[in-house]
Amino acid sequence: RLLFAMLLLTSNAVAGTVEALDGSRLNPDGLPMDWKLKVKSGAPHLLKENDGNLQGFCLNSVDSSFSLQRDLSLDINKYPIVTWRWRANVLPPKGDLRKSSTDDQAAQFVVAFGGKYAIDYIWDTNAPIDTVGEFSVPFVVNAKILVVANKNNKLEEWVEVTRNIKED
């Protein structure tokens, strides 16, 4: 079970921010405004949840693959910092980005640029934080994969991640 609370893109601590995920504004399907559910396989389970002062969405994936996506056009020179909070309750026991046979993560947060390049931030089980991987489909997409959380992070507790997408 994975909970996402907030996605916030910022230019700096004082000036402009863009809140990309607002759990208080939902479309008729119960999804955050301007977001879409994309299903690759299985049955997605997506629930709005309140956890103390945080409003978030629980994405429960059991034998399924799906994502919550939003198109957002921003200048990364003006908004290079991305911050989100997530919480994992369970990690795949053998999950490890470094081996294709065990490449299974508790969570992923992907930032895509023009559909051809992406940065995939992951909550892995066994790969050390700051492990870097790559994924590519020729002529389709090239992705850099960064481990930003792992088994050393506490489960069932919110973890805030802030990254500079321009530098990553």
Phi, psi and omega in degrees: 000129182236135176244130171251131182256311187205144172239124184227124176256130184229153174266327170191179186292338185258317188268191192324136173232153175234116177269114186270336180235113181239106183291351181272345180246110184244149175275176183301338179276359181085008178266157175301144180309138176071007178255152180232145175266122179247122183253125176267316178200159177074192181250119179284147174235112182229120182230140172282135181223150171250131179231092185068237180271358182263132170259130182211188180232131178267122176251110183252117184241110174233113184052041178214162178220118181205168180214158172252120189232152175213133173277131182213123181257111181224152174275114183290346173288328179271326182234071183277345186260131175239136179229135174215161174241137176216161181216131176246137178263334183219140175247145174297121189306321183258006184305127179201111181305331188286349179233128182298329181287344181237018183285087182214125184242157175290325184203154174222143173232116187248133172247118182251144181242108176059018176078355183250340181223144181214154169244127184246106178271129186232154170255096183269171175266302191254340179288138179296152174301144183078004171297138181243134176230175178224153175216135177211148169238111185310134179067006180241296183207145170239130182232139171261132182248127181236128175278118180245352175207153179206198185297345178281346173280146181288135175283156178061021174229145180292136176239124177263132181239132175234127182226151173262104186292334177291318179285325179291000000 
